[in-house]
Amino acid sequence: MSTGRPGVRAGARDWAIAGCVAAILLVTGLSGEHSAANLDLLGYALLTASGLALIARRRAPVPVLAVTGLCAVGYQAAGFDMPAVAFLFAVYAAVRAGHRIVTVAASVTLLAALPLAAMASGLHDTGEAFAQARGALEVAWLIAAGAAGEALRQAEQRADEAERTREEAARHRANEERLHIARELHDSLTHQISVIKVQAEVTVHVARKRGEQVPEALLAIREAGREAARELRATLEALRDDGTNPPYGLDHVPTLVERAQTTGLDAKLTIGGQRHAVPAAVDRTAYRIVQESLTNIARHAAAATASVWIDYRPDALVIRVDDDGGAAPDTDPVPGVGLLGMRERVTALGGRLRAAPRSEGGFSVHAELPVDRTP
């Protein structure tokens, strides 16, 4: 979670710069000479406001540019012969934010207005040469401030572009690696699993055709081969997925229950509450919880029945899978990879998972996944 410290530091720097500029302008104005126009209080106020306006230079660079320019013209007209220091900072900030045309227009306007304001207050009576030198210096400072802002803007743009390029390259490498893994899985596992599944099915078919008793171990191998083939296909689809195919979710839970029934398990699905849309992560996690629970029941529980409850609540999705297997209430479950995976998925979503034997016998998996339905 972000602490917001970079923003706090930037705000503190803005306050410090604005305070320093305002203090320098005010102290210089108090100690310097200015025309006796009986506008001292107004001039001091404009000097202070010119500096303090820089507090908002990041958030509102164009308004700050206008305020500092008007303050500069104002305190010149009030008889304070002070450079437009705050306006230079505003020019830098506005150009850095990308407002180049507005900044040029404001600077030209200010350069035209300052001599008029100075003449109105009786300042700059030292001759035309002095006025020209002063004007050239002001132009030079404005160009320097604008150039500094433009240079930093270009540097930030290049840094952002480099970051985007790195992210795109990383995504490209990740996609290539994902496809490579998919190819390796397909080449190394698909054929072997298919051979196991076909051999088991053929053996079962031949045994039944001959009227022989089919061993339970052989039936388990056949079902495990089918399940492994389905899981491998789903894994390969996920690895090859480019975002156009929807992932497995709650809509596929009835298929899981029907598949469990084909193994001889009396599985039932009950859906309660008013069904509503849930986040994609919750949708996928709910499917995986039911899938893993039914798989564990088929492999380890020696159960005859299984019940799947899905309850849509306003702020949560509740999943419960019970069986009547051989788990005793006084035995502690041994957390396998599947159970640990379920717990990690649920915890990552801020939910709760309880997996333990039932008091009446059998095992129960109970998960609550929070659902944020704020529009």
Short mmCIF file of the C-alpha atoms (twelve columns), coordinates in Angstrom:
data_MODEL
# 
_entry.id   MODEL 
# 
loop_
_atom_site.group_PDB 
_atom_site.id 
_atom_site.type_symbol 
_atom_site.label_atom_id 
_atom_site.label_alt_id 
_atom_site.label_comp_id 
_atom_site.label_asym_id 
_atom_site.label_seq_id 
_atom_site.Cartn_x 
_atom_site.Cartn_y 
_atom_site.Cartn_z 
_atom_site.pdbx_PDB_model_num 
ATOM 1   C CA . MET A 1   0.000   0.000   0.000   1 
ATOM 2   C CA . SER A 2   1.317   3.381   -0.959  1 
ATOM 3   C CA . THR A 3   2.169   5.761   1.832   1 
ATOM 4   C CA . GLY A 4   1.988   8.860   -0.330  1 
ATOM 5   C CA . ARG A 5   5.395   10.077  0.890   1 
ATOM 6   C CA . PRO A 6   6.641   11.315  -2.534  1 
ATOM 7   C CA . GLY A 7   3.576   13.556  -2.760  1 
ATOM 8   C CA . VAL A 8   4.144   14.832  0.768   1 
ATOM 9   C CA . ARG A 9   7.779   15.627  -0.005  1 
ATOM 10  C CA . ALA A 10  6.825   17.454  -3.229  1 
ATOM 11  C CA . GLY A 11  4.228   19.482  -1.349  1 
ATOM 12  C CA . ALA A 12  6.752   20.370  1.338   1 
ATOM 13  C CA . ARG A 13  9.218   21.517  -1.331  1 
ATOM 14  C CA . ASP A 14  6.546   23.679  -2.958  1 
ATOM 15  C CA . TRP A 15  5.745   25.322  0.379   1 
ATOM 16  C CA . ALA A 16  9.425   25.883  1.110   1 
ATOM 17  C CA . ILE A 17  10.131  27.423  -2.310  1 
ATOM 18  C CA . ALA A 18  7.041   29.618  -2.154  1 
ATOM 19  C CA . GLY A 19  7.871   30.776  1.370   1 
ATOM 20  C CA . CYS A 20  11.474  31.548  0.482   1 
ATOM 21  C CA . VAL A 21  10.535  33.520  -2.655  1 
ATOM 22  C CA . ALA A 22  7.864   35.462  -0.771  1 
ATOM 23  C CA . ALA A 23  10.288  36.222  2.066   1 
ATOM 24  C CA . ILE A 24  13.053  37.349  -0.313  1 
ATOM 25  C CA . LEU A 25  10.699  39.627  -2.233  1 
ATOM 26  C CA . LEU A 26  9.198   41.094  0.940   1 
ATOM 27  C CA . VAL A 27  12.540  41.671  2.668   1 
ATOM 28  C CA . THR A 28  14.017  43.228  -0.470  1 
ATOM 29  C CA . GLY A 29  10.973  45.431  -0.846  1 
ATOM 30  C CA . LEU A 30  11.185  46.556  2.779   1 
ATOM 31  C CA . SER A 31  14.874  47.354  2.562   1 
ATOM 32  C CA . GLY A 32  14.922  48.856  -0.929  1 
ATOM 33  C CA . GLU A 33  13.922  52.219  -2.281  1 
ATOM 34  C CA . HIS A 34  10.654  52.730  -4.083  1 
ATOM 35  C CA . SER A 35  8.607   55.633  -5.295  1 
ATOM 36  C CA . ALA A 36  6.435   57.463  -2.784  1 
ATOM 37  C CA . ALA A 37  3.044   56.629  -4.246  1 
ATOM 38  C CA . ASN A 38  1.343   55.956  -0.906  1 
ATOM 39  C CA . LEU A 39  0.812   52.366  -2.091  1 
ATOM 40  C CA . ASP A 40  3.277   50.682  0.253   1 
ATOM 41  C CA . LEU A 41  0.740   48.308  1.817   1 
ATOM 42  C CA . LEU A 42  -0.570  47.212  -1.580  1 
ATOM 43  C CA . GLY A 43  2.948   46.693  -2.890  1 
ATOM 44  C CA . TYR A 44  3.963   44.556  0.100   1 
ATOM 45  C CA . ALA A 45  0.787   42.497  -0.288  1 
ATOM 46  C CA . LEU A 46  1.469   41.907  -3.990  1 
ATOM 47  C CA . LEU A 47  5.081   40.924  -3.306  1 
ATOM 48  C CA . THR A 48  3.963   38.384  -0.705  1 
ATOM 49  C CA . ALA A 49  1.115   37.056  -2.847  1 
ATOM 50  C CA . SER A 50  3.441   36.674  -5.830  1 
ATOM 51  C CA . GLY A 51  5.701   34.328  -3.880  1 
ATOM 52  C CA . LEU A 52  2.996   32.389  -2.043  1 
ATOM 53  C CA . ALA A 53  1.136   31.692  -5.296  1 
ATOM 54  C CA . LEU A 54  3.945   29.283  -6.177  1 
ATOM 55  C CA . ILE A 55  2.509   26.777  -3.697  1 
ATOM 56  C CA . ALA A 56  0.031   25.715  -6.401  1 
ATOM 57  C CA . ARG A 57  2.478   25.721  -9.332  1 
ATOM 58  C CA . ARG A 58  2.341   21.921  -9.782  1 
ATOM 59  C CA . ARG A 59  -1.442  21.605  -9.548  1 
ATOM 60  C CA . ALA A 60  -2.406  24.754  -11.489 1 
ATOM 61  C CA . PRO A 61  0.599   26.066  -13.452 1 
ATOM 62  C CA . VAL A 62  -1.367  28.332  -15.822 1 
ATOM 63  C CA . PRO A 63  -3.366  30.144  -13.087 1 
ATOM 64  C CA . VAL A 64  -0.156  30.578  -11.093 1 
ATOM 65  C CA . LEU A 65  1.505   32.019  -14.214 1 
ATOM 66  C CA . ALA A 66  -1.305  34.558  -14.517 1 
ATOM 67  C CA . VAL A 67  -1.309  35.465  -10.800 1 
ATOM 68  C CA . THR A 68  2.456   35.970  -10.572 1 
ATOM 69  C CA . GLY A 69  2.455   38.043  -13.773 1 
ATOM 70  C CA . LEU A 70  -0.345  40.296  -12.540 1 
ATOM 71  C CA . CYS A 71  1.375   40.672  -9.155  1 
ATOM 72  C CA . ALA A 72  4.627   41.668  -10.900 1 
ATOM 73  C CA . VAL A 73  2.840   44.332  -12.930 1 
ATOM 74  C CA . GLY A 74  0.972   45.433  -9.820  1 
ATOM 75  C CA . TYR A 75  3.953   45.967  -7.539  1 
ATOM 76  C CA . GLN A 76  5.845   47.694  -10.353 1 
ATOM 77  C CA . ALA A 77  2.891   50.067  -10.735 1 
ATOM 78  C CA . ALA A 78  2.893   50.558  -6.959  1 
ATOM 79  C CA . GLY A 79  6.481   51.834  -7.160  1 
ATOM 80  C CA . PHE A 80  8.445   48.715  -6.179  1 
ATOM 81  C CA . ASP A 81  11.349  48.205  -8.557  1 
ATOM 82  C CA . MET A 82  11.602  44.417  -8.042  1 
ATOM 83  C CA . PRO A 83  12.391  41.669  -10.555 1 
ATOM 84  C CA . ALA A 84  9.606   39.220  -11.403 1 
ATOM 85  C CA . VAL A 85  11.276  36.316  -9.585  1 
ATOM 86  C CA . ALA A 86  8.052   34.463  -8.849  1 
ATOM 87  C CA . PHE A 87  7.005   34.747  -12.492 1 
ATOM 88  C CA . LEU A 88  10.248  33.007  -13.531 1 
ATOM 89  C CA . PHE A 89  9.393   30.041  -11.283 1 
ATOM 90  C CA . ALA A 90  5.883   30.028  -12.772 1 
ATOM 91  C CA . VAL A 91  7.319   30.021  -16.317 1 
ATOM 92  C CA . TYR A 92  9.491   27.020  -15.430 1 
ATOM 93  C CA . ALA A 93  6.514   25.125  -13.956 1 
ATOM 94  C CA . ALA A 94  4.168   25.934  -16.846 1 
ATOM 95  C CA . VAL A 95  6.646   24.870  -19.541 1 
ATOM 96  C CA . ARG A 96  7.462   21.705  -17.595 1 
ATOM 97  C CA . ALA A 97  3.727   20.909  -17.583 1 
ATOM 98  C CA . GLY A 98  3.610   21.347  -21.362 1 
ATOM 99  C CA . HIS A 99  1.897   24.774  -21.606 1 
ATOM 100 C CA . ARG A 100 4.469   26.299  -23.937 1 
ATOM 101 C CA . ILE A 101 2.242   28.518  -26.110 1 
ATOM 102 C CA . VAL A 102 0.390   29.950  -23.098 1 
ATOM 103 C CA . THR A 103 3.713   30.618  -21.380 1 
ATOM 104 C CA . VAL A 104 5.157   32.447  -24.402 1 
ATOM 105 C CA . ALA A 105 2.012   34.585  -24.699 1 
ATOM 106 C CA . ALA A 106 2.066   35.438  -20.978 1 
ATOM 107 C CA . SER A 107 5.775   36.286  -21.087 1 
ATOM 108 C CA . VAL A 108 5.394   38.606  -24.088 1 
ATOM 109 C CA . THR A 109 2.448   40.303  -22.383 1 
ATOM 110 C CA . LEU A 110 4.435   40.758  -19.177 1 
ATOM 111 C CA . LEU A 111 7.458   42.188  -21.038 1 
ATOM 112 C CA . ALA A 112 5.182   44.729  -22.684 1 
ATOM 113 C CA . ALA A 113 3.319   45.605  -19.470 1 
ATOM 114 C CA . LEU A 114 6.262   45.992  -17.086 1 
ATOM 115 C CA . PRO A 115 7.763   49.133  -18.726 1 
ATOM 116 C CA . LEU A 116 4.335   50.752  -18.805 1 
ATOM 117 C CA . ALA A 117 3.792   49.985  -15.117 1 
ATOM 118 C CA . ALA A 118 7.249   51.307  -14.261 1 
ATOM 119 C CA . MET A 119 6.664   54.549  -16.142 1 
ATOM 120 C CA . ALA A 120 3.285   55.002  -14.466 1 
ATOM 121 C CA . SER A 121 4.943   54.811  -11.056 1 
ATOM 122 C CA . GLY A 122 7.909   57.047  -11.972 1 
ATOM 123 C CA . LEU A 123 10.495  54.265  -11.973 1 
ATOM 124 C CA . HIS A 124 13.331  53.833  -14.539 1 
ATOM 125 C CA . ASP A 125 14.047  57.471  -15.227 1 
ATOM 126 C CA . THR A 126 17.711  56.711  -15.910 1 
ATOM 127 C CA . GLY A 127 17.431  56.718  -19.689 1 
ATOM 128 C CA . GLU A 128 16.656  54.601  -22.710 1 
ATOM 129 C CA . ALA A 129 19.928  52.630  -22.600 1 
ATOM 130 C CA . PHE A 130 19.201  51.409  -19.082 1 
ATOM 131 C CA . ALA A 131 15.674  50.420  -20.066 1 
ATOM 132 C CA . GLN A 132 16.950  48.438  -23.055 1 
ATOM 133 C CA . ALA A 133 19.565  46.639  -20.951 1 
ATOM 134 C CA . ARG A 134 17.002  45.796  -18.323 1 
ATOM 135 C CA . GLY A 135 14.577  44.514  -20.964 1 
ATOM 136 C CA . ALA A 136 17.273  42.303  -22.517 1 
ATOM 137 C CA . LEU A 137 18.114  40.875  -19.092 1 
ATOM 138 C CA . GLU A 138 14.461  40.096  -18.399 1 
ATOM 139 C CA . VAL A 139 14.140  38.355  -21.756 1 
ATOM 140 C CA . ALA A 140 17.270  36.313  -21.046 1 
ATOM 141 C CA . TRP A 141 15.972  35.194  -17.639 1 
ATOM 142 C CA . LEU A 142 12.595  34.222  -19.109 1 
ATOM 143 C CA . ILE A 143 14.273  32.206  -21.865 1 
ATOM 144 C CA . ALA A 144 16.475  30.462  -19.308 1 
ATOM 145 C CA . ALA A 145 13.496  29.576  -17.094 1 
ATOM 146 C CA . GLY A 146 11.524  28.275  -20.071 1 
ATOM 147 C CA . ALA A 147 14.491  26.290  -21.372 1 
ATOM 148 C CA . ALA A 148 15.000  24.664  -17.974 1 
ATOM 149 C CA . GLY A 149 11.333  23.661  -17.818 1 
ATOM 150 C CA . GLU A 150 11.387  22.275  -21.354 1 
ATOM 151 C CA . ALA A 151 14.578  20.321  -20.709 1 
ATOM 152 C CA . LEU A 152 13.097  18.674  -17.617 1 
ATOM 153 C CA . ARG A 153 9.832   17.958  -19.454 1 
ATOM 154 C CA . GLN A 154 11.737  16.211  -22.238 1 
ATOM 155 C CA . ALA A 155 13.754  14.225  -19.703 1 
ATOM 156 C CA . GLU A 156 10.601  13.092  -17.911 1 
ATOM 157 C CA . GLN A 157 8.997   12.100  -21.212 1 
ATOM 158 C CA . ARG A 158 12.050  10.044  -22.151 1 
ATOM 159 C CA . ALA A 159 12.007  8.371   -18.734 1 
ATOM 160 C CA . ASP A 160 8.298   7.538   -19.086 1 
ATOM 161 C CA . GLU A 161 8.853   6.185   -22.581 1 
ATOM 162 C CA . ALA A 162 11.761  4.060   -21.362 1 
ATOM 163 C CA . GLU A 163 9.584   2.690   -18.550 1 
ATOM 164 C CA . ARG A 164 6.790   1.834   -20.995 1 
ATOM 165 C CA . THR A 165 9.295   0.154   -23.281 1 
ATOM 166 C CA . ARG A 166 10.632  -1.933  -20.395 1 
ATOM 167 C CA . GLU A 167 7.113   -2.963  -19.392 1 
ATOM 168 C CA . GLU A 168 6.219   -3.918  -22.954 1 
ATOM 169 C CA . ALA A 169 9.437   -5.893  -23.304 1 
ATOM 170 C CA . ALA A 170 8.745   -7.673  -20.011 1 
ATOM 171 C CA . ARG A 171 5.210   -8.547  -21.124 1 
ATOM 172 C CA . HIS A 172 6.559   -9.805  -24.456 1 
ATOM 173 C CA . ARG A 173 9.126   -12.003 -22.693 1 
ATOM 174 C CA . ALA A 174 6.453   -13.304 -20.315 1 
ATOM 175 C CA . ASN A 175 4.181   -14.196 -23.244 1 
ATOM 176 C CA . GLU A 176 7.011   -15.973 -25.022 1 
ATOM 177 C CA . GLU A 177 7.901   -17.903 -21.863 1 
ATOM 178 C CA . ARG A 178 4.264   -18.838 -21.314 1 
ATOM 179 C CA . LEU A 179 3.971   -20.190 -24.847 1 
ATOM 180 C CA . HIS A 180 7.267   -22.036 -24.427 1 
ATOM 181 C CA . ILE A 181 5.991   -23.715 -21.267 1 
ATOM 182 C CA . ALA A 182 2.764   -24.621 -23.062 1 
ATOM 183 C CA . ARG A 183 4.726   -26.248 -25.878 1 
ATOM 184 C CA . GLU A 184 6.917   -28.156 -23.429 1 
ATOM 185 C CA . LEU A 185 3.904   -29.403 -21.483 1 
ATOM 186 C CA . HIS A 186 2.173   -30.435 -24.666 1 
ATOM 187 C CA . ASP A 187 5.213   -32.253 -26.045 1 
ATOM 188 C CA . SER A 188 6.256   -33.956 -22.806 1 
ATOM 189 C CA . LEU A 189 2.979   -34.749 -21.033 1 
ATOM 190 C CA . THR A 190 0.065   -34.789 -23.440 1 
ATOM 191 C CA . HIS A 191 1.253   -37.869 -25.307 1 
ATOM 192 C CA . GLN A 192 2.107   -39.842 -22.168 1 
ATOM 193 C CA . ILE A 193 -1.174  -39.040 -20.424 1 
ATOM 194 C CA . SER A 194 -3.100  -39.882 -23.573 1 
ATOM 195 C CA . VAL A 195 -1.362  -43.275 -23.758 1 
ATOM 196 C CA . ILE A 196 -2.194  -44.017 -20.115 1 
ATOM 197 C CA . LYS A 197 -5.831  -42.980 -20.568 1 
ATOM 198 C CA . VAL A 198 -6.298  -44.955 -23.793 1 
ATOM 199 C CA . GLN A 199 -4.613  -48.094 -22.402 1 
ATOM 200 C CA . ALA A 200 -6.746  -47.972 -19.254 1 
ATOM 201 C CA . GLU A 201 -9.978  -47.463 -21.214 1 
ATOM 202 C CA . VAL A 202 -9.118  -50.253 -23.637 1 
ATOM 203 C CA . THR A 203 -8.304  -52.633 -20.776 1 
ATOM 204 C CA . VAL A 204 -11.570 -51.819 -18.989 1 
ATOM 205 C CA . HIS A 205 -13.525 -52.269 -22.227 1 
ATOM 206 C CA . VAL A 206 -11.893 -55.627 -22.983 1 
ATOM 207 C CA . ALA A 207 -12.430 -56.873 -19.425 1 
ATOM 208 C CA . ARG A 208 -16.111 -55.951 -19.464 1 
ATOM 209 C CA . LYS A 209 -16.563 -57.498 -22.905 1 
ATOM 210 C CA . ARG A 210 -15.160 -60.743 -21.565 1 
ATOM 211 C CA . GLY A 211 -17.411 -60.549 -18.532 1 
ATOM 212 C CA . GLU A 212 -14.476 -60.234 -16.144 1 
ATOM 213 C CA . GLN A 213 -14.482 -58.232 -12.917 1 
ATOM 214 C CA . VAL A 214 -12.763 -54.894 -13.492 1 
ATOM 215 C CA . PRO A 215 -10.346 -54.051 -10.635 1 
ATOM 216 C CA . GLU A 216 -11.071 -50.850 -8.740  1 
ATOM 217 C CA . ALA A 217 -7.461  -49.802 -9.199  1 
ATOM 218 C CA . LEU A 218 -7.883  -49.974 -12.983 1 
ATOM 219 C CA . LEU A 219 -11.062 -47.879 -12.834 1 
ATOM 220 C CA . ALA A 220 -9.221  -45.355 -10.682 1 
ATOM 221 C CA . ILE A 221 -6.367  -45.224 -13.200 1 
ATOM 222 C CA . ARG A 222 -8.850  -44.643 -16.032 1 
ATOM 223 C CA . GLU A 223 -10.605 -41.834 -14.172 1 
ATOM 224 C CA . ALA A 224 -7.309  -40.294 -13.097 1 
ATOM 225 C CA . GLY A 225 -6.165  -40.346 -16.727 1 
ATOM 226 C CA . ARG A 226 -9.338  -38.612 -17.840 1 
ATOM 227 C CA . GLU A 227 -9.030  -36.000 -15.097 1 
ATOM 228 C CA . ALA A 228 -5.337  -35.438 -15.867 1 
ATOM 229 C CA . ALA A 229 -6.122  -34.972 -19.557 1 
ATOM 230 C CA . ARG A 230 -8.853  -32.449 -18.746 1 
ATOM 231 C CA . GLU A 231 -6.590  -30.574 -16.339 1 
ATOM 232 C CA . LEU A 232 -3.750  -30.532 -18.835 1 
ATOM 233 C CA . ARG A 233 -6.035  -29.165 -21.545 1 
ATOM 234 C CA . ALA A 234 -7.276  -26.466 -19.182 1 
ATOM 235 C CA . THR A 235 -3.691  -25.598 -18.225 1 
ATOM 236 C CA . LEU A 236 -2.598  -25.381 -21.841 1 
ATOM 237 C CA . GLU A 237 -5.609  -23.205 -22.675 1 
ATOM 238 C CA . ALA A 238 -4.739  -20.887 -19.793 1 
ATOM 239 C CA . LEU A 239 -1.107  -20.661 -20.894 1 
ATOM 240 C CA . ARG A 240 -2.090  -19.950 -24.478 1 
ATOM 241 C CA . ASP A 241 -4.897  -17.615 -23.516 1 
ATOM 242 C CA . ASP A 242 -4.555  -14.149 -25.032 1 
ATOM 243 C CA . GLY A 243 -7.397  -12.694 -22.983 1 
ATOM 244 C CA . THR A 244 -10.154 -13.439 -25.519 1 
ATOM 245 C CA . ASN A 245 -11.345 -16.719 -23.963 1 
ATOM 246 C CA . PRO A 246 -13.259 -16.520 -20.682 1 
ATOM 247 C CA . PRO A 247 -11.651 -18.479 -17.796 1 
ATOM 248 C CA . TYR A 248 -13.431 -21.181 -15.832 1 
ATOM 249 C CA . GLY A 249 -15.813 -19.773 -13.238 1 
ATOM 250 C CA . LEU A 250 -19.115 -20.273 -11.453 1 
ATOM 251 C CA . ASP A 251 -20.918 -21.007 -14.730 1 
ATOM 252 C CA . HIS A 252 -18.824 -24.170 -15.043 1 
ATOM 253 C CA . VAL A 253 -19.554 -25.524 -11.540 1 
ATOM 254 C CA . PRO A 254 -22.588 -27.580 -12.702 1 
ATOM 255 C CA . THR A 255 -20.277 -29.348 -15.157 1 
ATOM 256 C CA . LEU A 256 -17.942 -30.224 -12.274 1 
ATOM 257 C CA . VAL A 257 -20.826 -31.717 -10.315 1 
ATOM 258 C CA . GLU A 258 -22.049 -33.717 -13.315 1 
ATOM 259 C CA . ARG A 259 -18.537 -34.991 -13.890 1 
ATOM 260 C CA . ALA A 260 -18.303 -36.099 -10.250 1 
ATOM 261 C CA . GLN A 261 -21.574 -38.024 -10.681 1 
ATOM 262 C CA . THR A 262 -20.060 -40.050 -13.516 1 
ATOM 263 C CA . THR A 263 -17.583 -41.527 -11.031 1 
ATOM 264 C CA . GLY A 264 -20.403 -42.976 -8.941  1 
ATOM 265 C CA . LEU A 265 -20.504 -40.158 -6.389  1 
ATOM 266 C CA . ASP A 266 -23.957 -38.884 -5.489  1 
ATOM 267 C CA . ALA A 267 -23.144 -35.198 -5.900  1 
ATOM 268 C CA . LYS A 268 -25.713 -32.404 -5.619  1 
ATOM 269 C CA . LEU A 269 -25.492 -28.673 -6.269  1 
ATOM 270 C CA . THR A 270 -27.562 -26.084 -4.406  1 
ATOM 271 C CA . ILE A 271 -27.455 -22.368 -5.228  1 
ATOM 272 C CA . GLY A 272 -28.957 -19.897 -2.770  1 
ATOM 273 C CA . GLY A 273 -29.475 -16.161 -2.587  1 
ATOM 274 C CA . GLN A 274 -30.008 -13.679 -5.381  1 
ATOM 275 C CA . ARG A 275 -27.401 -14.361 -8.013  1 
ATOM 276 C CA . HIS A 276 -25.321 -11.330 -8.978  1 
ATOM 277 C CA . ALA A 277 -22.087 -10.606 -10.790 1 
ATOM 278 C CA . VAL A 278 -18.893 -11.152 -8.815  1 
ATOM 279 C CA . PRO A 279 -15.320 -10.042 -9.544  1 
ATOM 280 C CA . ALA A 280 -13.394 -12.222 -11.969 1 
ATOM 281 C CA . ALA A 281 -10.897 -13.286 -9.277  1 
ATOM 282 C CA . VAL A 282 -13.731 -14.413 -6.984  1 
ATOM 283 C CA . ASP A 283 -15.386 -16.216 -9.904  1 
ATOM 284 C CA . ARG A 284 -12.234 -18.192 -10.701 1 
ATOM 285 C CA . THR A 285 -11.449 -18.930 -7.058  1 
ATOM 286 C CA . ALA A 286 -14.945 -20.282 -6.395  1 
ATOM 287 C CA . TYR A 287 -14.595 -22.660 -9.337  1 
ATOM 288 C CA . ARG A 288 -11.187 -23.865 -8.151  1 
ATOM 289 C CA . ILE A 289 -12.465 -24.460 -4.603  1 
ATOM 290 C CA . VAL A 290 -15.313 -26.665 -5.855  1 
ATOM 291 C CA . GLN A 291 -13.023 -28.429 -8.325  1 
ATOM 292 C CA . GLU A 292 -10.343 -29.195 -5.759  1 
ATOM 293 C CA . SER A 293 -12.881 -30.267 -3.136  1 
ATOM 294 C CA . LEU A 294 -14.633 -32.712 -5.477  1 
ATOM 295 C CA . THR A 295 -11.289 -34.041 -6.694  1 
ATOM 296 C CA . ASN A 296 -10.159 -34.700 -3.110  1 
ATOM 297 C CA . ILE A 297 -13.465 -36.424 -2.346  1 
ATOM 298 C CA . ALA A 298 -13.087 -38.702 -5.352  1 
ATOM 299 C CA . ARG A 299 -9.471  -39.557 -4.574  1 
ATOM 300 C CA . HIS A 300 -9.247  -39.696 -0.799  1 
ATOM 301 C CA . ALA A 301 -12.582 -39.551 0.995   1 
ATOM 302 C CA . ALA A 302 -14.179 -42.881 0.068   1 
ATOM 303 C CA . ALA A 303 -17.477 -40.989 0.183   1 
ATOM 304 C CA . ALA A 304 -20.863 -41.954 -1.247  1 
ATOM 305 C CA . THR A 305 -22.411 -38.481 -1.315  1 
ATOM 306 C CA . ALA A 306 -21.210 -34.928 -1.709  1 
ATOM 307 C CA . SER A 307 -23.084 -31.642 -1.448  1 
ATOM 308 C CA . VAL A 308 -22.041 -28.349 -3.008  1 
ATOM 309 C CA . TRP A 309 -23.652 -25.152 -1.684  1 
ATOM 310 C CA . ILE A 310 -23.102 -21.761 -3.308  1 
ATOM 311 C CA . ASP A 311 -24.736 -18.885 -1.462  1 
ATOM 312 C CA . TYR A 312 -24.866 -15.409 -3.022  1 
ATOM 313 C CA . ARG A 313 -24.898 -12.831 -0.245  1 
ATOM 314 C CA . PRO A 314 -24.892 -9.034  -0.647  1 
ATOM 315 C CA . ASP A 315 -21.291 -8.686  0.516   1 
ATOM 316 C CA . ALA A 316 -19.861 -12.186 0.109   1 
ATOM 317 C CA . LEU A 317 -19.940 -15.400 -1.861  1 
ATOM 318 C CA . VAL A 318 -20.057 -18.502 0.338   1 
ATOM 319 C CA . ILE A 319 -18.996 -21.926 -0.926  1 
ATOM 320 C CA . ARG A 320 -19.400 -25.110 1.091   1 
ATOM 321 C CA . VAL A 321 -18.580 -28.639 -0.039  1 
ATOM 322 C CA . ASP A 322 -19.466 -31.523 2.325   1 
ATOM 323 C CA . ASP A 323 -19.004 -35.256 1.991   1 
ATOM 324 C CA . ASP A 324 -19.844 -38.323 4.069   1 
ATOM 325 C CA . GLY A 325 -16.430 -39.909 3.746   1 
ATOM 326 C CA . GLY A 326 -14.278 -41.558 6.350   1 
ATOM 327 C CA . ALA A 327 -12.862 -38.449 8.028   1 
ATOM 328 C CA . ALA A 328 -13.474 -38.600 11.773  1 
ATOM 329 C CA . PRO A 329 -14.236 -35.544 13.917  1 
ATOM 330 C CA . ASP A 330 -11.238 -36.163 16.181  1 
ATOM 331 C CA . THR A 331 -8.669  -36.350 13.372  1 
ATOM 332 C CA . ASP A 332 -6.667  -33.396 12.148  1 
ATOM 333 C CA . PRO A 333 -6.572  -32.991 8.366   1 
ATOM 334 C CA . VAL A 334 -3.184  -33.226 6.699   1 
ATOM 335 C CA . PRO A 335 -2.868  -30.122 4.523   1 
ATOM 336 C CA . GLY A 336 -1.951  -31.207 1.027   1 
ATOM 337 C CA . VAL A 337 -0.972  -29.105 -1.955  1 
ATOM 338 C CA . GLY A 338 -4.596  -28.687 -3.029  1 
ATOM 339 C CA . LEU A 339 -5.785  -27.500 0.366   1 
ATOM 340 C CA . LEU A 340 -2.845  -25.123 0.710   1 
ATOM 341 C CA . GLY A 341 -3.560  -23.739 -2.754  1 
ATOM 342 C CA . MET A 342 -7.202  -23.142 -1.836  1 
ATOM 343 C CA . ARG A 343 -6.207  -21.346 1.355   1 
ATOM 344 C CA . GLU A 344 -3.732  -19.124 -0.512  1 
ATOM 345 C CA . ARG A 345 -6.351  -18.167 -3.104  1 
ATOM 346 C CA . VAL A 346 -8.963  -17.336 -0.479  1 
ATOM 347 C CA . THR A 347 -6.534  -15.408 1.736   1 
ATOM 348 C CA . ALA A 348 -5.294  -13.379 -1.226  1 
ATOM 349 C CA . LEU A 349 -8.861  -12.162 -1.756  1 
ATOM 350 C CA . GLY A 350 -9.287  -11.256 1.914   1 
ATOM 351 C CA . GLY A 351 -11.615 -14.185 2.589   1 
ATOM 352 C CA . ARG A 352 -11.751 -17.043 5.103   1 
ATOM 353 C CA . LEU A 353 -11.397 -20.792 4.576   1 
ATOM 354 C CA . ARG A 354 -12.222 -23.602 6.971   1 
ATOM 355 C CA . ALA A 355 -11.432 -27.177 5.991   1 
ATOM 356 C CA . ALA A 356 -12.015 -29.766 8.714   1 
ATOM 357 C CA . PRO A 357 -13.857 -33.011 9.525   1 
ATOM 358 C CA . ARG A 358 -17.564 -32.705 10.315  1 
ATOM 359 C CA . SER A 359 -18.998 -33.671 13.681  1 
ATOM 360 C CA . GLU A 360 -21.329 -36.183 11.999  1 
ATOM 361 C CA . GLY A 361 -18.479 -37.660 9.969   1 
ATOM 362 C CA . GLY A 362 -17.029 -36.762 6.639   1 
ATOM 363 C CA . PHE A 363 -15.237 -33.612 5.624   1 
ATOM 364 C CA . SER A 364 -16.315 -30.017 4.993   1 
ATOM 365 C CA . VAL A 365 -14.723 -27.163 3.082   1 
ATOM 366 C CA . HIS A 366 -16.243 -23.775 3.870   1 
ATOM 367 C CA . ALA A 367 -15.047 -20.583 2.153   1 
ATOM 368 C CA . GLU A 368 -16.276 -16.998 2.351   1 
ATOM 369 C CA . LEU A 369 -15.097 -14.664 -0.389  1 
ATOM 370 C CA . PRO A 370 -15.809 -10.946 0.048   1 
ATOM 371 C CA . VAL A 371 -17.594 -9.226  -2.818  1 
ATOM 372 C CA . ASP A 372 -17.282 -5.497  -3.309  1 
ATOM 373 C CA . ARG A 373 -20.378 -4.341  -5.167  1 
ATOM 374 C CA . THR A 374 -19.691 -0.632  -4.837  1 
ATOM 375 C CA . PRO A 375 -20.446 0.960   -8.232  1 
# 
